[in-house]
């Protein structure tokens, strides 16, 4: 958590967003079945929701959105003080590692303070029902273990990332190969 906070502060100083993933071990419990992934990439996610959330005295003192990357290799010498060294085959296996058919997963907290925790869920479901490409979404309970301390952050939404895999699952091959754009937002400035 400290490194994610440090990344946020560094990139925020020049009005940017950190692309750096930090290592985390992740456990999913789905219908009583445990799925454990070592060295998953985790970073802060969001446009207008990024903020200070951690300090060494209080630990995690605010909630943020997270992005998980199951294929992160941590071997970029420009981003990591001690980049991971892989043999060719191990790196290939890691680059192809998925969870539930996804390379990345977004964890979003209830930023809109929807007391029912259902608006976003039903909106995505409605989009899908009307044939609009929309990610799968499900409520999850997020727990962090850092500094030998378990902390329950409460209910988040787990969202399928909108990326190449998302499109490959939903579009015919003849419609693939174009550009995928994302609108960037900065605090109070609208789309970039």
N, C-alpha and C positions, 0 to 999 in steps of 0.2 A: 504494500500500500504506500509505503514511504517513497518508493521509486516512481510509482504512478503520479503521486503528488508532485514530486520533484520534476518529472517530465512536463506536467501541466504548467508549473510555474515558469520553467525555462521557455517553453513554446508560447505561453501567454505573453511573455515579455516582448515578443515581436508580433503579437496579434495573430498567432497561428495555432494549430492543433497538433498535438503529439501523435506521430504515426507509430511510436515505439510500443511494442508489446513486451510485457514483463512475464516471467515464468510463474505459473501457478499449477498446482495439482488440483484437478476438478473431479468431484464425485457427483454423479446423478443417481437418484433413487427414483425409479419409475415403476409403479405398481409392485413395489417390494423387491425389484431387481436392481442390483447395484452395478453401475458402470463407472469405472475409474480410469481417468486419463492423466498421465504424468506430463509435465511440461507443456501445458496449454498456454497459449499467449493470451494475456489479458491487458486491456487498456481502457482508458476513459473513452466514452462514446458520447456523441451529441454535438449540437451546434450552439444553441443558446443555453443548454443545461450544464455546461462545464463550469466548474467552480472549485475553490479550495474545499477539500473534504477530509483531510487528514493532517494531524500533527503528532509529533512524538510524545506529547504529554497526554492528550485526550484520545489518541488513536483515531478511529473513524468517527467524525463528528457531524457529517452530513452525507446525504445519499446522492449518488450519481448513477448514470447509465454506464454499462460496461459492454465491451465487445470481446468475445472469445474467439480465438483462432486455433483450430485443432491441427493445422498444418504448419504452424510457425516453427522456423528452424533456429532462430536466435544466433545466426552465424554471420550477420552483417557487421563487419569490422568498424563501420562508421557509426553504428548505433549501440554496440555493446562493448563494455570495457573488457570483458573476457568472452569473446565470441565462441560459440560451441563449434567443435571440430567434428565433422562427420566423415564416414567413408561414403563413397558414392551410392552404394545400395541403401544404406540406412537413411541417407538424406532423401532419396527418392521415395522410400516408404513413408517418411514423415511428411513430405510434401503432398502425398496422396491420402493422408489420414483424414477420416471424416467421422462425424458423430451424427447418427440418424440421417445419413445422406447429405450432411452439411459440412462445409469447410469452416464456416463462421456462424456464430450465434450471438444475437443481441439480447442483452438483459436490460430492460427499461423499467424504472420505478414509476410509480403513479404520480408523475409530475403535475398533471392537471387536477390533482386532488379529487378525483372522481370517487365519491363515497361508496359507490356500488362496485367499483373495480371492474365494470363490465363494458363501458362505452367503447373503448378501443377494441376490445375483443369482438363485440358485435359489429362494429364498423368493418373490421377486416373480414368477418364472416359474410356480411352483406355484400361487400365488394366481390368476394369469391362467388357468391350465389348469382350475381349479375354478370359473371364472366370477366370481371376486371382482374388483372394479374395482381395478386396481393399475397403477402407472406403468411404462412401458418403462424399461429400465435397461441400460447397457452399460459395460464397463470402458474407461477412457480414460487416456492418459498426459498429465498436466498440466505444462505448462512456463510459467513466468512470465518476462517480460522487464521489468525495472524498473531504473532507474538505469543503463541501458546494460549490464545484466548478465542473461544467460540463466540461469535456475535450473530444473532438472528436479525437480518435486515428487513425481514418481512416479505410481503408479496411483491413480486416483480412480474413483468411479462417476459417470457422467452419468445423471441421472434426470429424466424428464419431470415437470414441476411439476403438482401436483394443483390445478387451477384451473378456470375456466369452460370454457376450450378443451378440457381433459381430459374434462370431463363431456359437452360437446357432441359429441365424437368417439365417445362410448360409450353415450349414452342417447338414447332416442327423445325427440322434442320435447315430448311430453306430460309427460315426467318432469323437464323443466328448469324453472327459475324459482323453485325453493325456496332455502333458505339452505344455505351450505356452511360447516361449522364445523371449526375446528382446535383441538386440545387444546394449550394452552401449558404448558410445563414450566419451572420455575425450579430452579436448582441445589439438590438435596436436598429440594425441597418438593412434588414430584408435580404433578399437573394443577392448573391455575389455573381 
